[in-house]
Amino acid sequence: MSGFGMIGEYPNSDGIVARFSGTLESFDLSTEFILPGRGVTALFGRSGCGKTTVLRCLAGLSRMEQGFLSVKGRVWQDGETFIPTYKRSVGFVFQEASLFTHLSVKDNLIFGQRRVKSRDRISKLDEIVSLLGLEQLLSRSVHNLSGGERQRIAIGRALMSGPELLLMDEPLAALDKFSKDEIIPYLDRLFKKLDIPMIFVSHDTEEVERLADNIVLMDQGKVVSSGPLSEVLSDPTLFIAQGPKTSSVIDVKVNFFSEEDRITEVLAEGGTLQIPGKLGDVGSTHRISIAANDVSLAKTKPSETTILNVLPVRILDIHLLDESRSNLLLSIGHQEDKSSAKFLARITQRSLRKFDFSIGEHVYAQIKSVSMVGGPHSKKS
């Protein structure tokens, strides 16, 4: 397991420490992970791998006899303790919004305030309404709302209880692409503002790239890897790096915008990249995505090319996917700097043999396209 380490190494974590092991309804679960005390974590894996079961264990809706859970230093479950769901400070959002049809949007939101002190209610309502863009909906019935609007209200209702932990079970799965595109900017803004840990289940890599800071990768009831999103996505040995749409994410800072060329220069750890269009204000930070299939390699720096991004890189790892394809892990820059940004390149076995690429070699990466993931990004510790 990479990233945050094993539980024994962090006995006094102020984040989330979880271990669930056993059989539940004939499903075998054996998971262990540690997450930071704030930020967004994706529970990711194929259907049936145990993601929702883990989420239910975190909420106390399911109980594993061999379980341990502490949230910000407070034990919710161990060999002697099991705090029931209604006593856990948890907000839970399901795939379906399940709003109260006899209540207005505002009353649906207020329903979540039962555990909030009265003096905090007005300010909390105003803040959540603003972050989720619900100002124009408060007096409306929940009938005839779009899927994205309904789910924003469901998330707002969960947050109105002032939870220490927000859990979401595939909150975007029931939405069509239009509704997804509508709600994601609001979630983006909300997640950057909140100072609590948030965990959402997903099997959609685009959702994960857009919303998550960290990831717990699961397969067949076990945690395969966990850690910061950029580290896990760039691990060439994991199954998440074997699909046709494999990509890596890198956090960058806007350095310069050329009005003449309409190109933004951004700074990444180890080098610079050029992105068509205006990405944001100088100094703003963003997340970009690089598809492994959009990266090609050259032994020497190409002198004439229309490709904007030709970067010096070091080959850190080579992983053979099958008889025809390979994943190469690259680090920006020719210097041996562990902090340099890393991304994957997907090449054929034929190219690997022809150019005899090797680990540690200094080469050049040509990146055909770089896409921005979401709006301005702020790192969370």
Secondary structure as the mmCIF struct_conf table of DSSP 4:
data_model
#
loop_
_struct_conf.conf_type_id
_struct_conf.id
_struct_conf.beg_label_comp_id
_struct_conf.beg_label_asym_id
_struct_conf.beg_label_seq_id
_struct_conf.end_label_comp_id
_struct_conf.end_label_asym_id
_struct_conf.end_label_seq_id
BEND BEND1 GLY A 3 PHE A 4
HELX_RH_3T_P HELX_RH_3T_P1 ILE A 7 GLU A 9
TURN_TY1_P TURN_TY1_P1 PRO A 11 ASN A 12
BEND BEND2 ASP A 14 GLY A 15
STRN STRN1 ILE A 16 LEU A 24
TURN_TY1_P TURN_TY1_P2 GLU A 25 SER A 26
STRN STRN2 PHE A 27 LEU A 35
BEND BEND3 GLY A 37 ARG A 38
STRN STRN3 GLY A 39 PHE A 44
BEND BEND4 ARG A 46 ARG A 46
TURN_TY1_P TURN_TY1_P3 SER A 47 GLY A 48
BEND BEND5 CYS A 49 GLY A 50
HELX_RH_AL_P HELX_RH_AL_P1 LYS A 51 ALA A 59
TURN_TY1_P TURN_TY1_P4 GLY A 60 GLY A 60
BEND BEND6 LEU A 61 SER A 62
BEND BEND7 GLU A 65 GLU A 65
STRN STRN4 GLN A 66 VAL A 71
TURN_TY1_P TURN_TY1_P5 LYS A 72 GLY A 73
STRN STRN5 ARG A 74 GLN A 77
BEND BEND8 ASP A 78 GLU A 80
STRN STRN6 PHE A 82 PHE A 82
HELX_RH_3T_P HELX_RH_3T_P2 THR A 85 LYS A 87
BEND BEND9 ARG A 88 ARG A 88
STRN STRN7 VAL A 90 VAL A 93
BEND BEND10 GLN A 95 GLU A 96
TURN_TY1_P TURN_TY1_P6 THR A 101 HIS A 102
BEND BEND11 LEU A 103 LEU A 103
STRN STRN8 SER A 104 SER A 104
HELX_RH_AL_P HELX_RH_AL_P2 VAL A 105 ILE A 110
HELX_RH_3T_P HELX_RH_3T_P3 PHE A 111 GLN A 113
TURN_TY1_P TURN_TY1_P7 ARG A 114 ARG A 115
BEND BEND12 VAL A 116 VAL A 116
HELX_RH_AL_P HELX_RH_AL_P3 SER A 118 LEU A 131
TURN_TY1_P TURN_TY1_P8 LEU A 132 GLY A 133
HELX_RH_3T_P HELX_RH_3T_P4 GLU A 135 LEU A 137
TURN_TY1_P TURN_TY1_P9 LEU A 138 SER A 139
BEND BEND13 ARG A 140 ARG A 140
STRN STRN9 SER A 141 SER A 141
BEND BEND14 VAL A 142 VAL A 142
TURN_TY1_P TURN_TY1_P10 HIS A 143 ASN A 144
HELX_RH_AL_P HELX_RH_AL_P4 GLY A 147 LEU A 159
TURN_TY1_P TURN_TY1_P11 MET A 160 SER A 161
BEND BEND15 GLU A 164 GLU A 164
STRN STRN10 LEU A 165 ASP A 169
BEND BEND16 GLU A 170 GLU A 170
TURN_TY1_P TURN_TY1_P12 PRO A 171 ALA A 174
BEND BEND17 LEU A 175 LEU A 175
HELX_RH_AL_P HELX_RH_AL_P5 LYS A 177 LYS A 193
BEND BEND18 ILE A 196 ILE A 196
STRN STRN11 PRO A 197 SER A 202
HELX_RH_AL_P HELX_RH_AL_P6 THR A 205 LEU A 211
BEND BEND19 ASP A 213 ASP A 213
STRN STRN12 ASN A 214 ASP A 219
TURN_TY1_P TURN_TY1_P13 GLN A 220 GLY A 221
STRN STRN13 LYS A 222 PRO A 228
HELX_RH_AL_P HELX_RH_AL_P7 LEU A 229 LEU A 233
TURN_TY1_P TURN_TY1_P14 SER A 234 SER A 234
TURN_TY1_P TURN_TY1_P15 PRO A 236 THR A 237
BEND BEND20 LEU A 238 LEU A 238
HELX_RH_3T_P HELX_RH_3T_P5 PHE A 239 ALA A 241
BEND BEND21 GLN A 242 GLY A 243
TURN_TY1_P TURN_TY1_P16 PRO A 244 LYS A 245
STRN STRN14 SER A 247 SER A 258
TURN_TY1_P TURN_TY1_P17 GLU A 259 ARG A 262
STRN STRN15 ILE A 263 ALA A 268
TURN_TY1_P TURN_TY1_P18 GLU A 269 GLY A 270
STRN STRN16 GLY A 271 PRO A 276
BEND BEND22 GLY A 277 GLY A 277
BEND BEND23 GLY A 280 ASP A 281
TURN_TY1_P TURN_TY1_P19 VAL A 282 GLY A 283
STRN STRN17 THR A 285 ALA A 291
HELX_RH_3T_P HELX_RH_3T_P6 ALA A 292 ASP A 294
STRN STRN18 VAL A 295 ALA A 298
BEND BEND24 LYS A 299 THR A 300
BEND BEND25 SER A 303 GLU A 304
BEND BEND26 THR A 306 THR A 306
BEND BEND27 LEU A 308 LEU A 308
STRN STRN19 ASN A 309 LEU A 320
BEND BEND28 ASP A 322 SER A 324
STRN STRN20 ARG A 325 ILE A 332
BEND BEND29 GLY A 333 GLN A 335
TURN_TY1_P TURN_TY1_P20 LYS A 338 SER A 339
BEND BEND30 SER A 340 SER A 340
STRN STRN21 LYS A 342 THR A 348
HELX_RH_AL_P HELX_RH_AL_P8 GLN A 349 PHE A 355
TURN_TY1_P TURN_TY1_P21 ASP A 356 ASP A 356
TURN_TY1_P TURN_TY1_P22 ILE A 359 GLY A 360
STRN STRN22 HIS A 362 ILE A 367
BEND BEND31 LYS A 368 LYS A 368
STRN STRN23 SER A 371 MET A 372
BEND BEND32 GLY A 374 GLY A 375
#
